[in-house]
Amino acid sequence: MILVTGGAGYIGSVCAEQLLARGYEVCVFDNLSRGHREAVPPGAAFIEGDLEDRAAVSDVFRSRPIRAVMHFAAYALVGESMEKPNLYFRKNFGNALNLLEATIEAGVDRFVFSSTCAIFGDQVAPPIEEDAPKAPVNPYGESKLAFEKALEWSRRSHGLNYFALRYFNACGATNERGERHEPETHLIPLVLRAAAGLSDGIHVFGDDYPTPDGTCIRDYVHVLDLADAHIRALEAPGEKSGCYNVGVGRGDSVREVIEAVRKATGKDFPVIVVPRRPGDPPELVAANAKIRRELAWEPQHDIHSAVSSAWEFFQREQ
Ligand SMILES: NC(=O)c1ccc[n+]([C@@H]2O[C@H](COP(=O)([O-])OP(=O)(O)OC[C@H]3O[C@@H](n4cnc5c(N)ncnc54)[C@H](O)[C@@H]3O)[C@@H](O)[C@H]2O)c1
């Protein structure tokens, strides 16, 4: 049985769904603070619990035959992390340590962690290699980087096999599950809201960046490709550990995403250019040779299939 923390959230629920589809038993542990009970796939066991509760976390390992952990549960709002840095260290580092200690105590030796490209900061030239300098520009990225280090020390001291998967921009949906953050800060769902007429338009934060169309470029990776990366990490044979970028290796600008949404939805909507936000690098694109080579991961989706699937999910949810 695979323990999936944060399995009521966006990426965790899709991974739980895909694990079940491949015949795994799944136990979701989530406090529903930022997720949705109905996102937990019906075939998964569900424990409503908080990672802050160390005893409750240990109980999970005592009461279920857990053989690997996928840890998605976290707070992931960059702006909130700037306002409340210690909340992020508590949630993303302290809580994760509770889980890590309980994992090691239970003798479970495979741990897959949702890391992020935010560990790199804003001074790295694309495409970003795994060993590029790490200089997070917000407490969110710093808290994730700190936990990567705890994982590496657990490997050295306890023989833990860990995979820190550094997602770039997750996007897209399956037939049943997709992105429903509240508040929503991610570009694609915000553009879809604009397309549906639920907002006054899409705000573009700066169009004077040194990129071909002046807007920021990001690497959008479909949530199904992310789930596939997790399952490959889970199934990788032997003693294996490491940090992997998970991105498609090409970038799309904000304007390109807006065009993809116009094409997928057939709708037009206002685009409102506003000043740059501090800390937004012009371009974040993954170098992904390592995960391709070591886990034979190959992304199957592009921005157009991601946007179309997100639009279908969005319409079903209205
Ligand atoms: N969405 C992205 O583009 C992206 C990019 C890089 C990394 N990540 C990372 O991927 C992971 C999942 O992201 P998401 O977009 O699915 O987030 P999400 O907010 O949709 O899901 C997180 C889930 O964790 C749960 N949770 C939070 N704190 C908890 C706690 N103390 N105990 C138990 N459950 C708790 C929430 O209720 C929620 O269901 C996060 O760790 C995030 O940092 C996401």
The ligand as an SDF file (V2000), in Angstrom:
LIG
                    3D

 44 48  0  0  0  0  0  0  0  0999 V2000
    1.0380   22.9710   -8.4880 N   0  0  0  0  0  0  0  0  0  0  0  0
    2.2770   23.1550   -8.9590 C   0  0  0  0  0  0  0  0  0  0  0  0
    2.4800   23.6810  -10.0690 O   0  0  0  0  0  0  0  0  0  0  0  0
    3.4570   22.6900   -8.1440 C   0  0  0  0  0  0  0  0  0  0  0  0
    4.7520   22.9700   -8.6370 C   0  0  0  0  0  0  0  0  0  0  0  0
    5.8550   22.5320   -7.8900 C   0  0  0  0  0  0  0  0  0  0  0  0
    5.6670   21.8200   -6.7250 C   0  0  0  0  0  0  0  0  0  0  0  0
    4.4020   21.5720   -6.2600 N   0  0  0  0  0  0  0  0  0  0  0  0
    4.2560   20.8260   -4.9980 C   0  0  0  0  0  0  0  0  0  0  0  0
    3.3900   19.7300   -5.2410 O   0  0  0  0  0  0  0  0  0  0  0  0
    2.6320   19.4220   -4.0640 C   0  0  0  0  0  0  0  0  0  0  0  0
    1.1680   19.3610   -4.4190 C   0  0  0  0  0  0  0  0  0  0  0  0
    0.7710   20.5950   -5.0000 O   0  0  0  0  0  0  0  0  0  0  0  0
   -0.7620   20.8670   -5.3370 P   0  0  0  0  0  0  0  0  0  0  0  0
   -0.7910   21.9540   -6.3480 O   0  0  0  0  0  0  0  0  0  0  0  0
   -1.4220   19.5710   -5.5980 O   0  0  0  0  0  0  0  0  0  0  0  0
   -1.2580   21.4510   -3.9290 O   0  0  0  0  0  0  0  0  0  0  0  0
   -2.7080   21.3690   -3.2290 P   0  0  0  0  0  0  0  0  0  0  0  0
   -2.7890   22.5330   -2.3140 O   0  0  0  0  0  0  0  0  0  0  0  0
   -3.7710   21.1820   -4.2580 O   0  0  0  0  0  0  0  0  0  0  0  0
   -2.6200   20.0350   -2.3710 O   0  0  0  0  0  0  0  0  0  0  0  0
   -1.9600   19.9530   -1.1240 C   0  0  0  0  0  0  0  0  0  0  0  0
   -2.7700   19.0370   -0.2220 C   0  0  0  0  0  0  0  0  0  0  0  0
   -2.0690   18.8790    1.0190 O   0  0  0  0  0  0  0  0  0  0  0  0
   -3.0040   18.9460    2.0840 C   0  0  0  0  0  0  0  0  0  0  0  0
   -2.2850   19.3890    3.2910 N   0  0  0  0  0  0  0  0  0  0  0  0
   -1.6750   20.5740    3.4950 C   0  0  0  0  0  0  0  0  0  0  0  0
   -1.1390   20.6070    4.7310 N   0  0  0  0  0  0  0  0  0  0  0  0
   -1.4190   19.4170    5.3180 C   0  0  0  0  0  0  0  0  0  0  0  0
   -1.1130   18.8430    6.5840 C   0  0  0  0  0  0  0  0  0  0  0  0
   -0.4470   19.5250    7.5320 N   0  0  0  0  0  0  0  0  0  0  0  0
   -1.5460   17.5790    6.8620 N   0  0  0  0  0  0  0  0  0  0  0  0
   -2.2440   16.8890    5.9230 C   0  0  0  0  0  0  0  0  0  0  0  0
   -2.5600   17.3720    4.7120 N   0  0  0  0  0  0  0  0  0  0  0  0
   -2.1450   18.6180    4.4040 C   0  0  0  0  0  0  0  0  0  0  0  0
   -4.0580   19.9520    1.6080 C   0  0  0  0  0  0  0  0  0  0  0  0
   -5.2900   19.8080    2.2780 O   0  0  0  0  0  0  0  0  0  0  0  0
   -4.1530   19.6060    0.1140 C   0  0  0  0  0  0  0  0  0  0  0  0
   -5.1410   18.6130   -0.1220 O   0  0  0  0  0  0  0  0  0  0  0  0
    3.0070   20.4960   -3.0380 C   0  0  0  0  0  0  0  0  0  0  0  0
    3.9650   19.9430   -2.1710 O   0  0  0  0  0  0  0  0  0  0  0  0
    3.5960   21.6110   -3.8880 C   0  0  0  0  0  0  0  0  0  0  0  0
    4.5540   22.3380   -3.1540 O   0  0  0  0  0  0  0  0  0  0  0  0
    3.3050   21.9950   -6.9420 C   0  0  0  0  0  0  0  0  0  0  0  0
  1  2  1  0
  2  3  2  0
  2  4  1  0
  4  5  1  0
  4 44  2  0
  5  6  2  0
  6  7  1  0
  7  8  2  0
  8  9  1  0
  8 44  1  0
  9 10  1  0
  9 42  1  0
 10 11  1  0
 11 12  1  0
 11 40  1  0
 12 13  1  0
 13 14  1  0
 14 15  2  0
 14 16  1  0
 14 17  1  0
 17 18  1  0
 18 19  2  0
 18 20  1  0
 18 21  1  0
 21 22  1  0
 22 23  1  0
 23 24  1  0
 23 38  1  0
 24 25  1  0
 25 26  1  0
 25 36  1  0
 26 27  1  0
 26 35  1  0
 27 28  2  0
 28 29  1  0
 29 30  1  0
 29 35  2  0
 30 31  1  0
 30 32  2  0
 32 33  1  0
 33 34  2  0
 34 35  1  0
 36 37  1  0
 36 38  1  0
 38 39  1  0
 40 41  1  0
 40 42  1  0
 42 43  1  0
M  CHG  2   8   1  16  -1
M  END
$$$$
